[in-house]
Amino acid sequence: MKKSIALLTVTSLSLSLVTPLAAFAEEASATTDTAATSVTTPAPKPCDDRTATAEANLAKRRADADARLAERRTEADKKLRERLSEAEARLAKYRADVDARWLKNRAARDAYGYKSDAAKAAFAAYRASLDTALATRRTAIDAALAAYRTTHESALATRKAAVDAALAARRAAVDAALATWKQRCSLEGDARREANKAFYAALEAARKTFRTSLDAAQNTYKAAMDPARDTRKAAVQAAQDAYKASVKTARETLDAALKAARGTTTP
């Protein structure tokens, strides 16, 4: 039974997120002879054109990343549902097999016969107690599993929202840095190089903040799921213990009833 229950554990999925960063080559400022340049070096692409190309590339990379993220999330959700469905099917089969064995054993006992109506009534009461104990255990286990799944789904949704917020914040930071960086076209020499450095520094800061936010989202998910697993395990164990205690009591009651009906003779 424990093995079947354990199969319903939905393991936590780690979520991989790829966010595009614009790869902008730092513009070098060099002073060359005009005549020599016109002969040996192609005319540089205008700054505004390079900026427009960079923005177009960034937009494409973001669109591609969004598509990959959506695809990965869809696939992860599909696998999660499949595993849950398979685990539920295994648990249902296990329970059906248990019920079939019980019915077979009871039929065999009935075929053996009873020495008195009192013994037959005692066994009927015993079986009713077992049925109640089994139903109670299954109800408790089902409730524990349902509570765990609810917590898991909530934790997944919270993590997804946190990741989306982190991604949006990173892109907003990159967009702000890009808007400032675009003004470099009106600068020359050291001023333009400083603008490039500031832009790359802003990109790196956005990346680090994003990474920190992702780690925090995963830690929050883990903080929700670790106690949920412990709670589920404790609830399942409590259900098992209660079932065993009920079976023990039912057996003792049966033995007492049989002794009262037949003395110490085994039916």
C-alpha positions as a Markdown table, in Angstrom:
| # | Residue | x | y | z |
|---|---|---|---|---|
| 1 | Met | 0.0 | 0.0 | 0.0 |
| 2 | Lys | 2.8 | 2.4 | 0.9 |
| 3 | Lys | 4.5 | 1.8 | -2.4 |
| 4 | Ser | 1.3 | 2.7 | -4.3 |
| 5 | Ile | 0.8 | 5.8 | -2.2 |
| 6 | Ala | 4.3 | 6.9 | -2.8 |
| 7 | Leu | 3.7 | 6.6 | -6.5 |
| 8 | Leu | 1.3 | 9.6 | -6.2 |
| 9 | Thr | 4.1 | 11.9 | -5.2 |
| 10 | Val | 4.4 | 14.5 | -7.8 |
| 11 | Thr | 7.9 | 15.6 | -7.9 |
| 12 | Ser | 8.8 | 18.9 | -8.1 |
| 13 | Leu | 9.7 | 20.2 | -11.5 |
| 14 | Ser | 12.6 | 22.4 | -11.9 |
| 15 | Leu | 11.7 | 25.2 | -14.4 |
| 16 | Ser | 14.5 | 26.3 | -17.0 |
| 17 | Leu | 14.2 | 29.8 | -18.3 |
| 18 | Val | 16.3 | 31.2 | -21.2 |
| 19 | Thr | 16.1 | 35.0 | -21.5 |
| 20 | Pro | 17.7 | 36.7 | -24.5 |
| 21 | Leu | 20.3 | 39.4 | -24.0 |
| 22 | Ala | 21.2 | 41.6 | -26.9 |
| 23 | Ala | 24.8 | 41.0 | -27.9 |
| 24 | Phe | 26.0 | 44.4 | -28.8 |
| 25 | Ala | 29.6 | 44.8 | -29.9 |
| 26 | Glu | 31.3 | 47.7 | -28.3 |
| 27 | Glu | 32.0 | 50.4 | -30.8 |
| 28 | Ala | 35.6 | 51.2 | -31.2 |
| 29 | Ser | 36.6 | 54.8 | -31.8 |
| 30 | Ala | 39.7 | 55.2 | -34.0 |
| 31 | Thr | 41.2 | 58.1 | -35.8 |
| 32 | Thr | 42.5 | 57.3 | -39.3 |
| 33 | Asp | 43.6 | 59.1 | -42.3 |
| 34 | Thr | 40.6 | 60.0 | -44.5 |
| 35 | Ala | 42.3 | 59.0 | -47.7 |
| 36 | Ala | 43.6 | 55.7 | -46.4 |
| 37 | Thr | 40.3 | 54.9 | -44.9 |
| 38 | Ser | 38.5 | 55.5 | -48.2 |
| 39 | Val | 40.8 | 53.0 | -49.9 |
| 40 | Thr | 41.4 | 50.2 | -47.3 |
| 41 | Thr | 38.4 | 50.3 | -44.9 |
| 42 | Pro | 34.7 | 50.1 | -45.7 |
| 43 | Ala | 32.6 | 53.0 | -44.6 |
| 44 | Pro | 31.2 | 52.2 | -41.1 |
| 45 | Lys | 27.5 | 51.6 | -40.8 |
| 46 | Pro | 25.7 | 54.6 | -39.4 |
| 47 | Cys | 25.2 | 54.5 | -35.6 |
| 48 | Asp | 21.4 | 54.7 | -35.9 |
| 49 | Asp | 21.3 | 51.9 | -38.3 |
| 50 | Arg | 23.3 | 49.7 | -36.0 |
| 51 | Thr | 21.0 | 50.6 | -33.2 |
| 52 | Ala | 17.9 | 49.7 | -35.2 |
| 53 | Thr | 19.5 | 46.3 | -36.1 |
| 54 | Ala | 20.3 | 45.6 | -32.5 |
| 55 | Glu | 16.7 | 46.4 | -31.5 |
| 56 | Ala | 15.3 | 44.1 | -34.2 |
| 57 | Asn | 17.6 | 41.3 | -33.1 |
| 58 | Leu | 16.6 | 41.8 | -29.5 |
| 59 | Ala | 12.9 | 41.6 | -30.4 |
| 60 | Lys | 13.4 | 38.4 | -32.4 |
| 61 | Arg | 15.4 | 36.8 | -29.6 |
| 62 | Arg | 12.7 | 37.6 | -27.1 |
| 63 | Ala | 10.0 | 36.2 | -29.3 |
| 64 | Asp | 12.0 | 33.0 | -29.8 |
| 65 | Ala | 12.6 | 32.8 | -26.0 |
| 66 | Asp | 8.9 | 33.3 | -25.3 |
| 67 | Ala | 8.0 | 30.5 | -27.7 |
| 68 | Arg | 10.6 | 28.1 | -26.1 |
| 69 | Leu | 9.4 | 28.9 | -22.6 |
| 70 | Ala | 5.8 | 28.3 | -23.5 |
| 71 | Glu | 6.7 | 25.0 | -25.2 |
| 72 | Arg | 8.7 | 23.9 | -22.2 |
| 73 | Arg | 5.9 | 24.8 | -19.8 |
| 74 | Thr | 3.3 | 23.0 | -21.9 |
| 75 | Glu | 5.5 | 19.9 | -22.0 |
| 76 | Ala | 6.2 | 20.0 | -18.3 |
| 77 | Asp | 2.5 | 20.3 | -17.5 |
| 78 | Lys | 1.7 | 17.4 | -19.9 |
| 79 | Lys | 4.3 | 15.2 | -18.2 |
| 80 | Leu | 3.0 | 16.1 | -14.7 |
| 81 | Arg | -0.6 | 15.2 | -15.7 |
| 82 | Glu | 0.5 | 12.0 | -17.3 |
| 83 | Arg | 2.4 | 10.9 | -14.2 |
| 84 | Leu | -0.5 | 11.8 | -11.9 |
| 85 | Ser | -2.9 | 9.9 | -14.1 |
| 86 | Glu | -0.6 | 6.8 | -14.2 |
| 87 | Ala | -0.2 | 7.0 | -10.4 |
| 88 | Glu | -3.9 | 7.2 | -9.9 |
| 89 | Ala | -4.4 | 4.2 | -12.2 |
| 90 | Arg | -1.9 | 2.2 | -10.3 |
| 91 | Leu | -3.5 | 3.0 | -6.9 |
| 92 | Ala | -7.0 | 2.2 | -8.3 |
| 93 | Lys | -5.7 | -1.2 | -9.6 |
| 94 | Tyr | -4.0 | -1.9 | -6.2 |
| 95 | Arg | -7.2 | -1.2 | -4.4 |
| 96 | Ala | -9.2 | -3.3 | -6.8 |
| 97 | Asp | -6.8 | -6.2 | -6.3 |
| 98 | Val | -7.2 | -5.9 | -2.6 |
| 99 | Asp | -10.9 | -6.0 | -2.8 |
| 100 | Ala | -10.8 | -9.0 | -5.1 |
| 101 | Arg | -8.6 | -10.9 | -2.7 |
| 102 | Trp | -10.9 | -10.1 | 0.2 |
| 103 | Leu | -14.0 | -11.3 | -1.7 |
| 104 | Lys | -12.2 | -14.5 | -2.7 |
| 105 | Asn | -11.1 | -15.2 | 0.9 |
| 106 | Arg | -14.6 | -14.5 | 2.2 |
| 107 | Ala | -16.2 | -16.7 | -0.4 |
| 108 | Ala | -13.8 | -19.5 | 0.6 |
| 109 | Arg | -14.7 | -19.0 | 4.3 |
| 110 | Asp | -18.4 | -19.0 | 3.5 |
| 111 | Ala | -17.9 | -22.2 | 1.6 |
| 112 | Tyr | -16.3 | -23.8 | 4.6 |
| 113 | Gly | -19.4 | -23.2 | 6.5 |
| 114 | Tyr | -20.2 | -22.1 | 10.1 |
| 115 | Lys | -21.0 | -24.3 | 13.1 |
| 116 | Ser | -23.7 | -22.0 | 14.4 |
| 117 | Asp | -25.7 | -18.9 | 13.5 |
| 118 | Ala | -23.8 | -17.0 | 16.3 |
| 119 | Ala | -20.5 | -17.8 | 14.6 |
| 120 | Lys | -21.8 | -16.7 | 11.3 |
| 121 | Ala | -23.1 | -13.4 | 12.8 |
| 122 | Ala | -19.8 | -12.8 | 14.5 |
| 123 | Phe | -17.9 | -13.1 | 11.2 |
| 124 | Ala | -20.5 | -10.8 | 9.5 |
| 125 | Ala | -19.8 | -8.2 | 12.2 |
| 126 | Tyr | -16.1 | -8.7 | 11.8 |
| 127 | Arg | -16.3 | -8.2 | 8.1 |
| 128 | Ala | -18.4 | -5.0 | 8.5 |
| 129 | Ser | -15.8 | -3.6 | 10.9 |
| 130 | Leu | -13.0 | -4.4 | 8.4 |
| 131 | Asp | -15.0 | -2.8 | 5.6 |
| 132 | Thr | -15.5 | 0.4 | 7.7 |
| 133 | Ala | -11.8 | 0.5 | 8.7 |
| 134 | Leu | -10.7 | 0.1 | 5.1 |
| 135 | Ala | -13.1 | 2.7 | 3.8 |
| 136 | Thr | -11.9 | 5.1 | 6.5 |
| 137 | Arg | -8.3 | 4.5 | 5.7 |
| 138 | Arg | -8.9 | 5.1 | 2.0 |
| 139 | Thr | -10.8 | 8.3 | 2.7 |
| 140 | Ala | -8.0 | 9.6 | 4.9 |
| 141 | Ile | -5.4 | 8.8 | 2.3 |
| 142 | Asp | -7.3 | 10.3 | -0.5 |
| 143 | Ala | -7.8 | 13.5 | 1.5 |
| 144 | Ala | -4.0 | 13.6 | 2.2 |
| 145 | Leu | -3.2 | 13.2 | -1.4 |
| 146 | Ala | -5.7 | 15.8 | -2.5 |
| 147 | Ala | -4.3 | 18.3 | 0.0 |
| 148 | Tyr | -0.8 | 17.7 | -1.3 |
| 149 | Arg | -1.9 | 18.2 | -4.9 |
| 150 | Thr | -3.6 | 21.4 | -4.0 |
| 151 | Thr | -0.5 | 22.7 | -2.3 |
| 152 | His | 1.6 | 21.6 | -5.2 |
| 153 | Glu | -0.5 | 23.3 | -7.8 |
| 154 | Ser | -0.5 | 26.5 | -5.8 |
| 155 | Ala | 3.2 | 26.4 | -5.4 |
| 156 | Leu | 3.7 | 25.8 | -9.1 |
| 157 | Ala | 1.4 | 28.8 | -9.9 |
| 158 | Thr | 3.3 | 31.0 | -7.4 |
| 159 | Arg | 6.6 | 30.0 | -8.9 |
| 160 | Lys | 5.4 | 30.6 | -12.5 |
| 161 | Ala | 4.1 | 34.1 | -11.5 |
| 162 | Ala | 7.4 | 34.9 | -9.8 |
| 163 | Val | 9.4 | 33.8 | -12.9 |
| 164 | Asp | 7.2 | 35.8 | -15.2 |
| 165 | Ala | 7.6 | 38.9 | -13.0 |
| 166 | Ala | 11.4 | 38.5 | -12.9 |
| 167 | Leu | 11.5 | 38.1 | -16.6 |
| 168 | Ala | 9.4 | 41.3 | -17.1 |
| 169 | Ala | 11.6 | 43.2 | -14.7 |
| 170 | Arg | 14.7 | 42.1 | -16.5 |
| 171 | Arg | 13.3 | 43.1 | -19.8 |
| 172 | Ala | 12.2 | 46.5 | -18.5 |
| 173 | Ala | 15.7 | 47.1 | -17.1 |
| 174 | Val | 17.3 | 46.1 | -20.5 |
| 175 | Asp | 14.8 | 48.4 | -22.3 |
| 176 | Ala | 15.7 | 51.3 | -20.0 |
| 177 | Ala | 19.4 | 50.7 | -20.5 |
| 178 | Leu | 18.9 | 50.4 | -24.3 |
| 179 | Ala | 16.9 | 53.7 | -24.4 |
| 180 | Thr | 19.8 | 55.5 | -22.7 |
| 181 | Trp | 22.4 | 53.6 | -24.8 |
| 182 | Lys | 20.8 | 54.8 | -28.0 |
| 183 | Gln | 21.7 | 58.3 | -27.2 |
| 184 | Arg | 25.4 | 57.5 | -27.7 |
| 185 | Cys | 25.0 | 58.1 | -31.4 |
| 186 | Ser | 25.3 | 61.8 | -30.6 |
| 187 | Leu | 28.5 | 61.3 | -28.7 |
| 188 | Glu | 32.1 | 60.8 | -29.8 |
| 189 | Gly | 35.3 | 59.2 | -28.6 |
| 190 | Asp | 35.5 | 58.5 | -24.8 |
| 191 | Ala | 32.0 | 59.6 | -24.2 |
| 192 | Arg | 30.6 | 57.0 | -26.5 |
| 193 | Arg | 32.9 | 54.3 | -25.0 |
| 194 | Glu | 31.6 | 55.3 | -21.6 |
| 195 | Ala | 28.1 | 54.9 | -22.8 |
| 196 | Asn | 28.9 | 51.5 | -24.0 |
| 197 | Lys | 30.4 | 50.5 | -20.7 |
| 198 | Ala | 27.4 | 51.8 | -18.8 |
| 199 | Phe | 25.1 | 49.8 | -21.1 |
| 200 | Tyr | 26.9 | 46.6 | -20.6 |
| 201 | Ala | 27.1 | 47.2 | -16.8 |
| 202 | Ala | 23.3 | 47.7 | -16.8 |
| 203 | Leu | 22.8 | 44.4 | -18.7 |
| 204 | Glu | 25.0 | 42.5 | -16.2 |
| 205 | Ala | 23.1 | 44.0 | -13.3 |
| 206 | Ala | 19.8 | 43.0 | -14.8 |
| 207 | Arg | 21.1 | 39.5 | -15.4 |
| 208 | Lys | 22.2 | 39.1 | -11.7 |
| 209 | Thr | 19.0 | 40.5 | -10.4 |
| 210 | Phe | 17.1 | 38.1 | -12.6 |
| 211 | Arg | 19.1 | 35.2 | -11.4 |
| 212 | Thr | 18.5 | 36.2 | -7.8 |
| 213 | Ser | 14.8 | 36.4 | -8.4 |
| 214 | Leu | 14.7 | 32.9 | -10.0 |
| 215 | Asp | 16.6 | 31.4 | -7.1 |
| 216 | Ala | 14.1 | 33.1 | -4.7 |
| 217 | Ala | 11.2 | 31.7 | -6.7 |
| 218 | Gln | 12.6 | 28.2 | -6.5 |
| 219 | Asn | 13.3 | 28.6 | -2.8 |
| 220 | Thr | 9.8 | 29.7 | -2.1 |
| 221 | Tyr | 8.5 | 26.7 | -4.1 |
| 222 | Lys | 10.7 | 24.4 | -2.0 |
| 223 | Ala | 9.6 | 26.0 | 1.2 |
| 224 | Ala | 6.0 | 25.2 | 0.4 |
| 225 | Met | 6.6 | 21.7 | -0.9 |
| 226 | Asp | 8.9 | 20.3 | 1.8 |
| 227 | Pro | 6.4 | 20.6 | 4.7 |
| 228 | Ala | 3.6 | 19.5 | 2.3 |
| 229 | Arg | 5.5 | 16.2 | 1.7 |
| 230 | Asp | 6.0 | 15.8 | 5.5 |
| 231 | Thr | 2.3 | 16.5 | 6.2 |
| 232 | Arg | 1.2 | 14.0 | 3.5 |
| 233 | Lys | 3.6 | 11.3 | 4.9 |
| 234 | Ala | 2.3 | 11.9 | 8.4 |
| 235 | Ala | -1.3 | 11.7 | 7.3 |
| 236 | Val | -0.8 | 8.5 | 5.4 |
| 237 | Gln | 1.0 | 7.0 | 8.4 |
| 238 | Ala | -1.7 | 8.0 | 10.7 |
| 239 | Ala | -4.3 | 6.4 | 8.4 |
| 240 | Gln | -2.3 | 3.2 | 8.4 |
| 241 | Asp | -2.0 | 3.2 | 12.2 |
| 242 | Ala | -5.7 | 3.8 | 12.7 |
| 243 | Tyr | -6.5 | 1.0 | 10.3 |
| 244 | Lys | -4.3 | -1.5 | 12.0 |
| 245 | Ala | -5.8 | -0.5 | 15.4 |
| 246 | Ser | -9.3 | -1.0 | 14.0 |
| 247 | Val | -8.4 | -4.4 | 12.6 |
| 248 | Lys | -6.9 | -5.4 | 15.9 |
| 249 | Thr | -10.0 | -4.4 | 17.8 |
| 250 | Ala | -12.3 | -6.1 | 15.3 |
| 251 | Arg | -10.3 | -9.3 | 15.6 |
| 252 | Glu | -10.4 | -9.2 | 19.3 |
| 253 | Thr | -14.2 | -8.7 | 19.2 |
| 254 | Leu | -14.5 | -11.6 | 16.8 |
| 255 | Asp | -12.5 | -13.9 | 19.1 |
| 256 | Ala | -14.6 | -12.9 | 22.1 |
| 257 | Ala | -17.9 | -13.5 | 20.2 |
| 258 | Leu | -16.7 | -16.9 | 19.0 |
| 259 | Lys | -15.7 | -17.9 | 22.4 |
| 260 | Ala | -19.0 | -16.9 | 23.8 |
| 261 | Ala | -20.8 | -18.9 | 21.1 |
| 262 | Arg | -18.6 | -22.0 | 21.1 |
| 263 | Gly | -16.4 | -21.9 | 24.1 |
| 264 | Thr | -12.7 | -22.2 | 23.1 |
| 265 | Thr | -13.4 | -24.3 | 20.0 |
| 266 | Thr | -12.1 | -22.9 | 16.7 |
| 267 | Pro | -15.0 | -22.4 | 14.2 |
